Amino acid sequence: AILATDDNGDATQRIVTLYGASTLTGNIDVSGKWSLADTGSMLFDIGASGINNGVSGTGFGVFDGTFNFDLTGASSTPGDSWTIASVANQSFGATFAVGGGFSKSGDFWTDGTYLFNPLDGTLSVSAPPLSWNVDGGGNWSVGANWNTGSVPAPGEDVVFGSVLTAPNAPATVSLDVAATVGRVTFSGDNQYVIAGPQALTLAGLAQLSATGGVHEVSATIAGSSGITKTGGGTVVLSGANSYTGLTDVQEGVLGVRGLSSVTGNVSVAAGAAVAFQGDGEGGGYDGTFASDITGAGRVELSGNLTTETVTFAGAKTYSGETTVIGGTLAISNAAALGVSDGTAASRTLIDGNESTGKLALSGNIAVGSEVLVIEAREGAAADAIQATSAGNNSWAGNIKGEVGGTQYNIESTAGTLTIGGVVSAPDSATRNFVFSGAGNFRVTGKITDLGTDADGNVPVSPANNVSSVSVYKRGAGTLTIETASSLQDEFWQGDTVVEEGTLEVRSDGANNGELWSRVIDVRSGATLDVDHFSAYGLQADQQLRGGGTIQLGAGTLEFYNDNVLAPGDGVGTLAINGNVTFANGGFGGGGLNVELGATTAVGGGVNDLVQISGSLSGTGASGMTVNVTPAAGDLASGAYRLISHSGGAVDVGGVTAQIVNANGNPLTTRQSVAVASAAGQVNLNVTGNEAALTWTGASGTAWNVNSTPNWTGGPTFFDLDDVTFNDTAGVNTTIDVSTTDVSPGSVTFASATNKNFTVTGSNGIVTGAPAALTGNVTVSLQNRGNNLAGGVSLADGTTLAAGDGTVLGNVNAANGSTLRIGGAGLQQVLTGTNFTYVDANDASNTTLADGTSFTAVQPGAAAPGVWVDRGLDGGQATLGNGGSIYQAGPDATTDAPTLRTRIAGLAPNTAYAVHVNYWDATGSVWRIQAGDSPNDLAVYDSLEDAVPGATDGVDVATLTYAGTAPLAAEGNRTMFGANVGVIMTDGSGNLDVYVDDSFSGENDPRTWYDGVSYSSTIVPVPGVLTGAESLAIDGDLTLAGSSTLAFDIGQSGYNDFLSITGNLAADGTLEVLLDDDADALAAGDSYDLFDFGSVSGTFATLDLPLLTGSLAWDTSQLLVDGTISVMSLGLAGDFDADGDVDGADFLAWQRNPAVGDLADWQANYGATPTTAAAGTVPEPTSLLLAAGATLLLAAASRRQR
């Protein structure tokens, strides 16, 4: 045997090569690599049919020499065959030959009696097959289409091989006459389709073989010998077949598209697959497959199935994996998925990401120990159901979530689905299990936050580095958790969110079994039922929140002083049916978080309220705080009801109160608050009132709290004051918010003189109060951290420019107003030349972000939250460039501390182009955060990683260096430069660069920080722009008929962006400006401008950059997914797609008449896009077209800045 390599994907490891003549007296099992050099030969001993020695295995076989066969004892009955070479990854080179009187005939070697087939490594008693000899399709009955000039005789083998080139594929071979063959071989990757109208009869070997690619037989297959599928490629059967006998899938994939394509039993060998397939439009396999499937191979529902359902109503006996990518696999028999032995080998896998396949259970079945692997969904398929149950069904095996997106979706539409195994997910990132539907669930096993092995079992020494698993309950049904354990590891550690229906938690009879989630959120209309507990205690530091119902029955909810109670989904009432006790059993820091409106009404959707049906008792609850958020930005003087109950007054002596903003930060207000208690109620008393202030800017630009006197109506600002910015302002129309966030009670910008106000700074305006722009004022929010949850109204003549770091509530843009995403225009990306490389080192230039020293831990001591030195000075020869390399991860979240690398001794107050150097490994997702401030870091990845929201780094090998350049690559690792742009040195010549880890959650996530490259020679990167911004509207955007929504765009895919969680009511003008420094637009350029929860209306006018030549805007997806793109109209007769119609196109048509109609070439000969479109090109003025148009044509470029 040739031993397995360390990595069978590496064909260079563990190789045995033969250079001379060799005689085999036994079989060779190859797990590594077996190579026969062009000077080598191998002699095989051939006996009766199927008796021989050979080369097989899971490794690699490379045959460039000569095979010899000792045929002395060989049988010679037609159809006899021997498997000579069957290594999983094998190839026969150009110098390969068969000796002993064999000569080559097409792809094969023959001596007139025996035939060796390099396509599948077999020797057989048969004549050389006929080969299709046309680069394209044609009729079977035409002799000239075959290499011998004659049509195949009955029983002959045929080959459809490499004569077919990609431009002419797929090629359809029409059976215009009935044909009988022994074997059909597809030997190339370019697709053939064997179509009717006549039947194809398979006799003798009855073999369909494909060495690669995907091929189809849509003609009816007849015969009584079954079908044997060989070769590593795919053959799809799509016709209504009449053949009988076993369908034997020995290698590759046999696709089944038609309901009658395969009707008998199927055997699938290990490593092979039978795949139920579709056409992407619902026209695939849709019905019951009643026969048995045996073998150790895989059963698949392919991704091109959409609405089709494949039904297994009877038992199956296969022991391989079941994979569902598209369509629905419906089972109504407990043994329908074959062997259920609790191992990964026989598992059922539901594909993730944006796949939509699902498994459906019905018939009141009890599935055994089948391992169910669910890959997480995301994007458009985030909510697509992966497993659904109708009736009283059960699943005893483990359910193992895998990477992909973030969400696993399990549904019960009726009855009860009982889950008896371990439910788990990767111990990383965000993993949400969603249980939905009108039916019920019982979890008699456990949902754990621990990572599990391939079989879904918890290992002996489990780890829980990340509280990643959350549970969501949706739909009217009930999810019952019967784990009933006191062990934390028996439960999930992420959030529990009861959106609809009921989540019931059962006790073991001794009040064990409480949830261990960090947050329990019971939404309005939903119920958390814990009435099986006489006393249900919240866990340490646990939060209970929402506007639903907690059902305790006669029990008591035990609330400790480290717990947090937060009523309402937004503003609302949390109903607790039972008794509640407040106790001092925790470590403090808990309390009550409430949102209160501008009046003291009790509950009613105006103020948060905890409504307890039973008694409330307590012991002072020391260390607890009532955090009050003004929901509308204002508080009234008087008493607010916080809690209502049926008992007497309780002791609240240990409870304090404070007013906070939406971020939870305490406010400095003119009001004061205190907690009081009376019989049946706990209240908040508010004293004092806010002021009404108008900005003067008399003392500078600072908007801060109780400090700078820049106001009338009161010299300084306090949180919750009403503020106005108008024409009485002096020269300081720039307002800087940099000391702390400010939370006004209302915000008004007003001007009758076209005044412009610009808000700058590192802090934000955070308020639930409304903001209004009136008159003809222009407001630019250039600061960070804004959250104007109370909404914004734009009056006629006003303009609001907002982008990064700003979240708005509902936005109403009146006629004549403008909402501009980001600032005016974009900026060119700058880089440098002749960089200087500086290695980051914790002994000299690299510290924590605040300048305090840090020491990287040595390899082997890694743990979450630390940096490990993987460089030579850390004792590891990881990379050959020496110095320090700091690694965070791989199993930590983004929790390593932020680092600062300071390069001293540079020119003071001087601009430098800066790249942060980091490593990425092939097949892994290693990324980094970097920037010029610890509070303004961007995420960088490599191009192949495609991390959402990240910027691609630059391969440092493409940069120029003064002096010694850093090592750019080693092994499977490459160094990239995160172009953080231009950074100014301080007055002492210090250049400060900040980095942090960035966690992806999958594919070996790490951050490897190497150092900094800087250059004083700053140059622009041609055609690459930066400065695009993103604005978030947490609510609705309503655009009036003459309002304007404006974006800037640069290179393809780079533009300002608007995210709307609610409804986009489209109207008015959509204005898109191409930056002056951007390259000219080209076909294929695409821009994702906005997304939305829903959409209504349409834009009255689209004001887009004008295009040249045959280019046109495609806006058909604008109100589908927010994208616009540039497309080429093309020219009829331009067969070579070079933009004009000339003689070269006629030659292209002669080579392949299928490229188009010659009449088009004749009509447009000599035409270019401009001349061909002359009759339809509009005047070169602003392009303003109705939003219903899907193609926008233009002749010149104007819309730039």
WOHUMO-V393931 format. One record per helix or strand of 2 or more residues. SS is the DSSP state (h for helix, s for strand). FROM is the first residue (numbers start at 1). LEN is the number of residues. Records with the same first field share a line. If there is no record, write none. Layout:
# WOHUMO-V393931
SS->FROM-LEN / FROM-LEN
This chain:
# WOHUMO-V393931
s->15-4 / 21-3 / 28-3 / 33-4 / 41-6 / 55-9 / 66-5 / 81-3 / 85-8 / 97-2 / 103-3 / 108-3 / 114-4 / 122-4 / 130-3 / 138-2 / 158-3 / 171-5 / 179-8 / 192-6 / 200-11 / 214-4 / 221-2 / 227-4 / 234-4 / 247-3 / 253-4 / 266-3 / 273-4 / 287-2 / 293-2 / 298-4 / 309-4 / 322-3 / 328-4 / 348-3 / 358-5 / 366-2 / 372-4 / 387-4 / 393-3 / 399-4 / 407-8 / 416-4 / 422-3 / 431-6 / 440-4 / 446-2 / 469-5 / 478-4 / 496-3 / 502-4 / 519-4 / 527-3 / 535-3 / 543-4 / 549-12 / 564-4 / 573-11 / 591-6 / 609-4 / 616-3 / 624-7 / 638-7 / 655-6 / 672-7 / 681-7 / 692-4 / 711-2 / 722-4 / 734-3 / 746-6 / 756-5 / 765-3 / 771-5 / 778-4 / 786-3 / 792-3 / 799-4 / 806-3 / 811-3 / 818-4 / 827-7 / 835-5 / 846-3 / 868-2 / 886-4 / 899-5 / 911-11 / 928-4 / 938-4 / 951-2 / 954-2 / 969-2 / 973-12 / 991-7 / 1006-10 / 1017-10 / 1030-4 / 1037-3 / 1044-6 / 1057-10 / 1069-6 / 1086-3 / 1090-8 / 1101-3 / 1111-4 / 1123-6 / 1184-2 / 1191-3
h->143-3 / 166-3 / 344-3 / 379-3 / 488-3 / 872-3 / 956-3 / 1118-4 / 1143-9 / 1153-3 / 1158-7 / 1169-4
